[in-house]
Amino acid sequence: MLDENLARIRAHRNNIHRYRRLLKTRLSQLERQFIERRLAEERSALDDLAATTFPVGFRAAETPAGAMGMAQ
């Protein structure tokens, strides 16, 4: 399951890079709107998949400098 999700994440990232490259080229307004919409969809899908694949978020704890043995 993890391998499948990692492959999907890679596919979304590749698509995002492809759409970014396409946006740097000459496009009609219709083409540009389509690619921008697809780019937004890919980013959303990547965010959702990453959140379900790696559900634990790490946050740095607020610790005083002295607690870590550092000079103030």
PLY file of the C-alpha trace (Angstrom):
ply
format ascii 1.0
element vertex 72
property float x
property float y
property float z
element edge 71
property int vertex1
property int vertex2
end_header
0.00 0.00 0.00
2.78 2.43 0.89
4.60 1.65 -2.37
1.41 2.36 -4.34
0.88 5.67 -2.55
4.50 6.67 -3.12
4.11 5.88 -6.82
0.95 8.02 -6.93
2.76 10.86 -5.15
5.55 10.64 -7.74
3.00 10.70 -10.57
1.29 13.81 -9.14
4.66 15.54 -8.70
5.64 14.70 -12.28
2.32 16.06 -13.55
2.77 19.24 -11.54
6.23 19.78 -13.03
4.89 19.09 -16.51
2.07 21.63 -16.10
4.51 24.23 -14.75
6.73 23.74 -17.79
3.73 24.06 -20.09
2.70 27.32 -18.44
6.07 28.79 -19.46
5.23 28.29 -23.14
2.99 30.27 -25.50
-0.59 29.15 -24.94
-4.01 30.38 -25.87
-6.13 31.71 -23.03
-8.27 28.57 -23.13
-5.23 26.29 -22.95
-3.75 28.32 -20.10
-7.00 28.16 -18.12
-7.21 24.40 -18.65
-3.62 23.82 -17.51
-4.01 26.10 -14.49
-7.14 24.18 -13.47
-5.36 20.83 -13.91
-2.38 22.14 -11.93
-4.67 23.12 -9.06
-6.35 19.70 -9.17
-2.99 17.91 -9.13
-1.77 19.99 -6.18
-4.94 19.25 -4.26
-4.71 15.54 -5.02
-1.05 15.52 -3.96
-1.85 17.31 -0.69
-4.69 14.89 0.09
-2.62 11.83 -0.74
0.37 13.06 1.25
-1.88 13.75 4.25
-3.30 10.21 4.18
0.04 8.54 3.44
1.93 10.46 6.13
-0.78 11.35 8.68
1.56 12.30 11.51
2.70 15.88 11.56
5.77 16.91 13.50
5.92 20.26 15.20
8.93 21.72 16.89
8.30 22.15 20.58
8.92 25.52 22.13
11.84 24.96 24.50
13.97 27.56 26.21
17.55 27.78 24.95
18.88 26.86 28.42
16.90 23.61 28.44
18.92 22.32 25.49
22.27 23.18 27.03
22.76 26.24 24.83
24.17 29.49 26.04
21.79 32.43 26.01
0 1
1 2
2 3
3 4
4 5
5 6
6 7
7 8
8 9
9 10
10 11
11 12
12 13
13 14
14 15
15 16
16 17
17 18
18 19
19 20
20 21
21 22
22 23
23 24
24 25
25 26
26 27
27 28
28 29
29 30
30 31
31 32
32 33
33 34
34 35
35 36
36 37
37 38
38 39
39 40
40 41
41 42
42 43
43 44
44 45
45 46
46 47
47 48
48 49
49 50
50 51
51 52
52 53
53 54
54 55
55 56
56 57
57 58
58 59
59 60
60 61
61 62
62 63
63 64
64 65
65 66
66 67
67 68
68 69
69 70
70 71
